[in-house]
């Protein structure tokens, strides 16, 4: 997504089959519970990666506009810091800010586990990286509700001994239509096998934004294509008599900002990189001490006012970011100004593709604002609500599913008025 883990896995076999390949046999307890009359309305969480809040105003997404007009539409949803894909997707399903759930960046270093990055399949599927939090599918499974994830960060890992009941490794070749059809197939399962909580992930808008910039014709086309997939979903739900019986939450992890090719901070021209451990570059760069070198002097240099970026020792990061206490946060972080990237002379000279759109910036920046739309039997109709932080989505979802919420940073009271009185 960057989920761009953008790795090519084997094509999914027997895609039209009703069950996913990674589905454990149902236990007697699970089957008994989900078959009861108390089973909640199904909840489908849909992420359109990098769908900036104002993209809805472009008039290119009529299906999404219909859901917003007939359901709940937030002015925007504020991502958690850093406004990156993996940290925010895990925030959405745990209710914890990245500093508290441990996925503090798309690229990380842990002394015990080594390096983590989106393209590192071994790390992505290692539950130890994700174990500082409890994702909602784990709680749902523990309380007898089946779960299914059509791609979601963390869902490929065995977290505390659990996967979702149905899940698939990320495969960027799977079209939006195929992803929709898989979700519909899960909803076609017999009642005792059917998931109550599902996720669906679209990444075309994010890819187009990175490759061509948020104001490009390619982003506009990605918006149209993704909306067509949503239209396919809505039609499929209506055909099954589910459209008025399923709760839909359609959102994004973050927004997107334009980054001209010339807007590069060359960090190697400001500090000697051979004297630090470079954890990450990009919008949010991170550095750790290297034995035998004066890291304090490097910090003093970078914590002075810098052109096009701000740098802090992790103990001095502004409190509003709620970031810096987790051991995986590098000792020194540098945040690029919106519209800039942090890179090196060598990387710039390598000829590698430069993203013309980026995120990860200050989560208070309007360009980082994310989409939020909700529709279904539990939600009020035609309601517009102010911007709210994305940590509040988790307690909203646990309420809808009748689940006890794990410890989280969200506030159900702040979002409960989205619901009809009977559903609060």
VEXDREN-2710 file (C-alpha; in Angstrom, 1 decimal):
% VEXDREN-2710
k/r/px/py/pz
1/UNK/0.0/0.0/0.0
2/UNK/2.0/0.8/-0.1
3/UNK/-0.1/-1.9/1.0
4/UNK/1.7/-1.9/-1.9
5/UNK/3.4/-4.7/-0.4
6/UNK/3.0/-5.0/-4.2
7/UNK/4.3/-8.5/-4.1
8/UNK/3.1/-11.1/-6.6
9/UNK/1.8/-14.2/-4.9
10/UNK/0.4/-17.2/-6.6
11/UNK/-3.0/-16.7/-8.1
12/UNK/-5.8/-17.6/-5.8
13/UNK/-7.0/-21.1/-6.6
14/UNK/-10.7/-21.9/-7.1
15/UNK/-11.6/-18.3/-6.5
16/UNK/-15.3/-18.9/-7.1
17/UNK/-15.5/-21.5/-4.4
18/UNK/-17.6/-20.5/-1.5
19/UNK/-14.9/-20.9/1.2
20/UNK/-11.5/-19.3/1.6
21/UNK/-8.5/-21.6/1.6
22/UNK/-7.4/-20.5/5.0
23/UNK/-10.5/-21.5/7.0
24/UNK/-10.2/-23.6/10.2
25/UNK/-12.8/-26.3/10.8
26/UNK/-15.7/-24.9/12.9
27/UNK/-15.7/-25.8/16.6
28/UNK/-18.8/-27.0/18.3
29/UNK/-18.8/-23.9/20.5
30/UNK/-18.4/-21.5/17.6
31/UNK/-21.2/-23.2/15.6
32/UNK/-23.5/-23.2/18.5
33/UNK/-23.0/-19.5/19.3
34/UNK/-23.3/-18.1/15.7
35/UNK/-26.4/-20.1/15.1
36/UNK/-28.3/-18.3/17.9
37/UNK/-30.9/-15.6/17.3
38/UNK/-28.7/-13.1/19.0
39/UNK/-26.2/-12.9/16.1
40/UNK/-25.7/-9.3/15.2
41/UNK/-26.2/-7.8/11.8
42/UNK/-23.1/-8.4/9.7
43/UNK/-20.5/-5.6/9.6
44/UNK/-18.4/-5.0/6.5
45/UNK/-15.4/-2.7/7.0
46/UNK/-14.2/-1.3/3.6
47/UNK/-10.9/0.5/3.2
48/UNK/-10.2/2.6/0.1
49/UNK/-6.5/3.3/0.7
50/UNK/-5.6/7.0/0.4
51/UNK/-9.1/8.2/-0.4
52/UNK/-8.6/11.7/0.8
53/UNK/-11.8/13.2/2.4
54/UNK/-12.3/15.8/-0.4
55/UNK/-12.1/13.3/-3.2
56/UNK/-15.8/12.7/-2.7
57/UNK/-16.4/16.2/-3.9
58/UNK/-15.0/15.4/-7.3
59/UNK/-18.3/13.9/-8.4
60/UNK/-16.6/10.7/-9.7
61/UNK/-18.0/8.2/-7.1
62/UNK/-21.8/8.1/-7.4
63/UNK/-22.1/4.8/-5.4
64/UNK/-20.1/6.2/-2.6
65/UNK/-22.1/9.5/-2.7
66/UNK/-25.3/7.5/-2.5
67/UNK/-24.1/5.7/0.6
68/UNK/-23.0/9.1/2.1
69/UNK/-26.3/10.8/1.3
70/UNK/-28.5/8.0/2.7
71/UNK/-26.3/7.1/5.6
72/UNK/-23.7/8.9/7.8
73/UNK/-20.9/11.0/6.2
74/UNK/-18.2/12.6/8.3
75/UNK/-16.6/15.9/7.1
76/UNK/-13.4/13.9/7.5
77/UNK/-11.6/11.3/9.7
78/UNK/-8.3/12.2/11.2
79/UNK/-5.6/9.5/10.9
80/UNK/-3.3/8.7/13.7
81/UNK/0.3/9.7/13.5
82/UNK/2.2/8.7/11.5
83/UNK/-0.4/9.0/8.6
84/UNK/0.9/5.8/7.0
85/UNK/-0.9/2.7/5.8
86/UNK/0.1/-0.2/8.2
87/UNK/0.0/1.9/11.3
88/UNK/-3.5/3.3/10.5
89/UNK/-5.0/0.1/9.3
90/UNK/-4.0/-1.6/12.6
91/UNK/-5.3/1.4/14.5
92/UNK/-8.7/1.0/12.9
93/UNK/-9.1/-2.6/14.1
94/UNK/-7.6/-2.1/17.5
95/UNK/-8.6/1.4/18.6
96/UNK/-5.0/2.1/19.6
97/UNK/-2.7/4.8/18.3
98/UNK/0.5/3.3/16.6
99/UNK/2.6/4.1/19.5
100/UNK/0.4/1.8/21.6
101/UNK/-0.2/-1.0/19.2
102/UNK/3.4/-1.3/18.0
103/UNK/3.1/-0.9/14.3
104/UNK/4.8/2.5/14.4
105/UNK/5.8/2.8/10.8
106/UNK/5.6/0.9/7.5
107/UNK/9.4/0.3/8.0
108/UNK/10.6/-0.6/11.5
109/UNK/13.4/-2.1/13.5
110/UNK/13.0/-4.2/16.6
111/UNK/16.2/-5.5/18.4
112/UNK/14.6/-8.9/19.0
113/UNK/12.7/-9.3/15.7
114/UNK/15.0/-7.4/13.2
115/UNK/13.6/-5.4/10.4
116/UNK/10.0/-5.0/9.2
117/UNK/8.8/-3.6/5.9
118/UNK/5.7/-4.0/3.7
119/UNK/7.6/-6.2/1.3
120/UNK/9.1/-8.5/3.9
121/UNK/6.6/-11.4/3.8
122/UNK/8.2/-13.2/6.7
123/UNK/7.9/-10.1/9.0
124/UNK/4.4/-9.2/7.8
125/UNK/3.1/-12.7/8.7
126/UNK/5.0/-12.9/12.0
127/UNK/2.5/-12.5/14.8
128/UNK/5.1/-11.2/17.2
129/UNK/5.1/-7.8/15.4
130/UNK/1.4/-7.4/15.9
131/UNK/1.0/-8.9/19.4
132/UNK/1.0/-5.6/21.4
133/UNK/-2.7/-5.3/20.5
134/UNK/-5.8/-7.4/20.0
135/UNK/-7.5/-6.9/16.6
136/UNK/-11.2/-7.0/16.5
137/UNK/-11.3/-10.3/14.6
138/UNK/-9.6/-12.0/17.5
139/UNK/-12.2/-10.7/20.0
140/UNK/-15.0/-11.7/17.6
141/UNK/-13.7/-15.2/17.1
142/UNK/-13.3/-15.6/20.9
143/UNK/-17.0/-14.7/21.3
144/UNK/-18.3/-17.1/18.7
145/UNK/-18.5/-14.8/15.6
146/UNK/-16.9/-15.8/12.4
147/UNK/-14.6/-13.3/10.7
148/UNK/-13.2/-12.8/7.2
149/UNK/-10.6/-10.4/5.8
150/UNK/-10.2/-9.6/2.2
151/UNK/-6.7/-8.2/2.9
152/UNK/-5.9/-6.2/6.0
153/UNK/-2.6/-5.5/7.7
154/UNK/-2.2/-8.0/10.5
155/UNK/-4.7/-10.6/9.1
156/UNK/-1.9/-12.7/7.6
157/UNK/-0.2/-13.1/11.0
158/UNK/-1.0/-15.6/13.7
159/UNK/-1.7/-13.1/16.5
160/UNK/-2.0/-14.7/19.9
161/UNK/-2.7/-18.0/18.2
162/UNK/-5.5/-16.7/16.0
163/UNK/-6.2/-15.7/12.4
164/UNK/-9.5/-14.6/11.0
165/UNK/-11.6/-17.6/10.1
166/UNK/-11.3/-16.7/6.4
167/UNK/-8.3/-14.8/5.1
168/UNK/-6.0/-14.5/2.2
169/UNK/-2.4/-13.3/1.7
170/UNK/-2.2/-10.0/-0.1
171/UNK/-2.2/-10.4/-3.9
172/UNK/-2.1/-7.1/-5.8
173/UNK/-3.2/-8.9/-9.0
174/UNK/-6.6/-9.6/-7.6
175/UNK/-8.9/-7.1/-9.2
176/UNK/-11.4/-5.0/-7.3
177/UNK/-14.2/-7.1/-8.8
178/UNK/-12.7/-10.3/-7.7
179/UNK/-12.3/-9.0/-4.2
180/UNK/-15.9/-8.0/-4.1
181/UNK/-16.9/-11.4/-5.4
182/UNK/-15.0/-13.1/-2.7
183/UNK/-16.7/-11.1/0.0
184/UNK/-20.1/-11.9/-1.5
185/UNK/-19.1/-15.6/-1.6
186/UNK/-18.4/-15.5/2.1
187/UNK/-21.8/-14.0/2.7
188/UNK/-23.3/-16.9/0.7
189/UNK/-22.0/-19.4/3.2
190/UNK/-24.4/-21.4/5.4
191/UNK/-25.5/-19.6/8.5
192/UNK/-23.2/-21.5/10.8
193/UNK/-20.2/-20.7/8.6
194/UNK/-21.0/-17.2/7.5
195/UNK/-18.8/-14.3/8.9
196/UNK/-20.4/-11.6/11.0
197/UNK/-17.3/-9.3/10.6
198/UNK/-15.6/-8.8/7.2
199/UNK/-13.1/-6.5/5.7
200/UNK/-12.6/-5.4/2.1
201/UNK/-9.5/-3.5/0.8
202/UNK/-9.0/-1.5/-2.3
203/UNK/-5.6/0.0/-3.2
204/UNK/-5.9/1.5/-6.8
205/UNK/-6.4/5.1/-5.5
206/UNK/-3.3/4.8/-3.4
207/UNK/-1.2/3.4/-6.2
208/UNK/-2.3/6.1/-8.6
209/UNK/-1.7/8.8/-6.0
210/UNK/1.8/7.7/-5.4
211/UNK/2.7/7.2/-9.1
212/UNK/1.1/10.3/-10.6
213/UNK/0.1/12.6/-7.7
214/UNK/-3.4/13.2/-6.2
215/UNK/-4.5/15.7/-8.8
216/UNK/-3.8/13.5/-11.7
217/UNK/-6.2/12.0/-14.3
218/UNK/-5.0/8.6/-13.1
219/UNK/-6.3/9.2/-9.6
220/UNK/-9.6/10.3/-11.1
221/UNK/-9.8/7.0/-13.0
222/UNK/-8.9/5.0/-10.0
223/UNK/-11.8/6.7/-8.1
224/UNK/-14.2/5.7/-10.9
225/UNK/-12.9/2.1/-11.0
226/UNK/-13.2/1.7/-7.3
227/UNK/-16.7/3.1/-7.2
228/UNK/-17.6/0.7/-9.9
229/UNK/-16.5/-2.1/-7.6
230/UNK/-18.6/-0.7/-4.8
231/UNK/-21.5/-0.6/-7.2
232/UNK/-20.9/-4.3/-7.9
233/UNK/-20.9/-4.9/-4.1
234/UNK/-24.2/-3.0/-3.6
235/UNK/-25.9/-4.8/-6.4
236/UNK/-24.7/-8.2/-5.0
237/UNK/-26.0/-7.3/-1.5
238/UNK/-29.3/-6.2/-3.0
239/UNK/-29.6/-9.4/-5.0
240/UNK/-29.2/-11.3/-1.7
241/UNK/-31.6/-9.2/0.2
242/UNK/-28.7/-8.0/2.4
243/UNK/-28.3/-4.4/1.5
244/UNK/-30.7/-3.2/4.2
245/UNK/-29.5/-5.8/6.7
246/UNK/-25.7/-5.2/6.7
247/UNK/-23.8/-2.4/8.3
248/UNK/-21.2/-0.9/6.0
249/UNK/-18.3/1.3/7.1
250/UNK/-16.3/2.8/4.2
251/UNK/-13.2/4.7/5.1
252/UNK/-9.6/5.4/4.3
253/UNK/-6.4/5.2/6.3
254/UNK/-5.1/8.6/5.3
255/UNK/-5.1/11.2/2.5
256/UNK/-2.4/12.2/0.0
257/UNK/-0.3/15.2/-0.8
258/UNK/1.5/16.2/-4.0
259/UNK/5.3/16.0/-3.9
260/UNK/7.1/17.6/-6.8
261/UNK/10.2/15.8/-8.1
262/UNK/12.5/18.6/-6.9
263/UNK/11.3/18.6/-3.3
264/UNK/13.9/16.3/-1.7
265/UNK/15.7/16.9/1.6
266/UNK/19.1/15.1/1.2
267/UNK/19.7/13.9/4.7
268/UNK/23.3/12.7/4.0
269/UNK/24.2/16.4/3.3
270/UNK/23.2/17.3/6.9
271/UNK/24.5/14.3/9.0
272/UNK/27.1/11.5/8.4
273/UNK/24.9/8.5/7.7
274/UNK/27.7/6.1/8.4
275/UNK/27.5/7.2/12.0
276/UNK/23.8/6.2/12.6
277/UNK/21.6/3.2/12.0
278/UNK/19.1/4.4/9.3
279/UNK/15.8/2.8/10.2
280/UNK/13.6/4.6/7.6
281/UNK/13.6/7.4/5.0
282/UNK/10.8/9.0/3.2
283/UNK/8.2/11.3/4.8
284/UNK/9.1/10.1/8.3
285/UNK/12.8/9.3/8.6
286/UNK/14.2/7.5/11.7
287/UNK/17.7/7.0/13.0
288/UNK/19.2/5.1/16.0
289/UNK/22.6/5.5/17.6
290/UNK/25.5/3.5/16.3
291/UNK/28.2/2.4/18.9
292/UNK/31.3/4.5/18.9
293/UNK/29.8/7.7/17.5
294/UNK/28.5/10.9/19.0
295/UNK/24.8/10.5/18.5
296/UNK/24.0/13.5/20.8
297/UNK/25.9/15.8/18.5
298/UNK/23.9/14.5/15.5
299/UNK/20.7/15.1/17.5
300/UNK/21.8/18.7/18.3
301/UNK/22.4/19.3/14.6
302/UNK/19.1/18.0/13.4
303/UNK/17.0/19.4/16.2
304/UNK/18.0/22.9/15.2
305/UNK/15.5/24.5/12.7
306/UNK/15.8/22.7/9.4
307/UNK/14.6/23.6/6.0
308/UNK/11.6/21.5/4.9
309/UNK/11.6/19.1/7.9
310/UNK/11.4/19.0/11.7
311/UNK/13.5/16.6/13.9
312/UNK/13.1/15.4/17.5
313/UNK/14.6/13.0/19.9
314/UNK/11.8/10.6/20.6
315/UNK/11.5/12.0/24.1
316/UNK/10.8/15.4/22.8
317/UNK/8.2/14.7/20.1
318/UNK/5.2/17.1/20.5
319/UNK/2.6/15.5/22.8
320/UNK/-0.2/16.0/20.3
321/UNK/1.4/13.3/18.0
322/UNK/1.0/10.7/20.8
323/UNK/4.2/9.1/19.5
324/UNK/7.6/8.2/20.9
325/UNK/7.1/5.9/23.9
326/UNK/7.2/2.7/22.0
327/UNK/10.7/1.0/21.8
328/UNK/10.2/0.6/18.0
329/UNK/10.2/4.3/17.5
330/UNK/13.7/5.3/16.5
331/UNK/15.7/7.5/18.9
332/UNK/15.6/10.4/16.4
333/UNK/12.8/11.0/13.9
334/UNK/12.6/13.6/11.2
335/UNK/9.2/14.6/9.7
336/UNK/9.2/16.2/6.2
337/UNK/7.1/19.2/5.6
338/UNK/4.0/18.5/3.6
339/UNK/5.0/18.2/-0.1
340/UNK/8.6/17.1/0.7
341/UNK/10.5/13.8/1.0
342/UNK/13.6/12.8/3.0
343/UNK/16.1/10.8/0.9
344/UNK/19.8/10.6/0.1
345/UNK/22.0/11.7/-2.7
346/UNK/22.6/8.1/-3.7
347/UNK/18.9/7.2/-3.8
348/UNK/18.1/10.3/-5.8
349/UNK/20.9/9.5/-8.3
350/UNK/19.9/5.9/-8.6
351/UNK/17.1/6.6/-11.0
352/UNK/14.5/4.9/-8.8
353/UNK/10.9/6.0/-9.3
354/UNK/10.0/9.0/-7.1
355/UNK/6.5/9.1/-5.7
356/UNK/4.7/12.2/-6.8
357/UNK/2.2/11.8/-4.0
358/UNK/2.9/11.0/-0.4
359/UNK/1.4/10.7/3.1
360/UNK/2.8/10.1/6.5
361/UNK/2.8/13.8/7.3
362/UNK/1.5/15.7/10.3
363/UNK/-1.9/14.0/10.9
364/UNK/-3.5/17.5/11.5
365/UNK/-2.7/18.5/7.9
366/UNK/-6.0/18.8/5.9
367/UNK/-4.4/16.9/3.1
368/UNK/-4.1/13.9/5.3
369/UNK/-7.8/13.8/6.1
370/UNK/-9.5/10.5/5.3
371/UNK/-12.9/9.4/4.1
372/UNK/-15.6/8.1/6.5
373/UNK/-19.0/6.9/5.4
374/UNK/-21.4/4.5/7.2
375/UNK/-24.6/2.9/6.0
376/UNK/-26.9/0.2/7.3
377/UNK/-29.7/-0.7/9.7
378/UNK/-27.8/0.6/12.7
379/UNK/-26.9/4.0/11.2
380/UNK/-29.0/7.2/10.9
381/UNK/-29.9/8.4/7.4
382/UNK/-28.7/11.6/5.9
383/UNK/-26.5/12.6/8.8
384/UNK/-23.4/14.7/8.4
385/UNK/-20.9/14.7/11.4
386/UNK/-17.8/16.7/12.1
387/UNK/-14.3/15.3/11.7
388/UNK/-13.3/12.8/14.4
389/UNK/-10.1/10.7/15.1
390/UNK/-9.9/7.2/13.6
391/UNK/-9.3/5.5/17.0
392/UNK/-13.1/6.0/17.6
393/UNK/-14.0/3.5/14.8
394/UNK/-12.9/0.5/16.9
395/UNK/-15.3/1.0/19.8
396/UNK/-18.1/1.8/17.3
397/UNK/-17.5/-1.6/15.7
398/UNK/-17.3/-3.5/18.9
399/UNK/-20.6/-2.0/19.9
400/UNK/-22.2/-2.9/16.6
401/UNK/-21.1/-6.5/17.0
402/UNK/-22.0/-6.7/20.7
403/UNK/-18.4/-7.4/21.7
404/UNK/-16.4/-6.3/24.7
405/UNK/-13.8/-3.8/23.6
406/UNK/-10.2/-4.4/24.4
407/UNK/-8.3/-1.6/26.0
408/UNK/-8.2/1.2/23.4
409/UNK/-7.7/4.9/22.8
410/UNK/-11.1/5.5/21.2
411/UNK/-14.3/7.0/22.6
412/UNK/-17.6/5.4/21.8
413/UNK/-19.5/8.3/23.3
414/UNK/-18.0/10.6/20.6
415/UNK/-19.5/8.6/17.8
416/UNK/-22.6/6.9/19.2
417/UNK/-24.9/9.6/17.8
418/UNK/-24.2/8.2/14.3
419/UNK/-26.5/5.3/15.3
420/UNK/-30.2/5.2/15.4
421/UNK/-31.5/5.5/19.1
422/UNK/-32.4/1.8/19.2
423/UNK/-28.9/0.8/18.1
424/UNK/-27.0/2.9/20.7
END
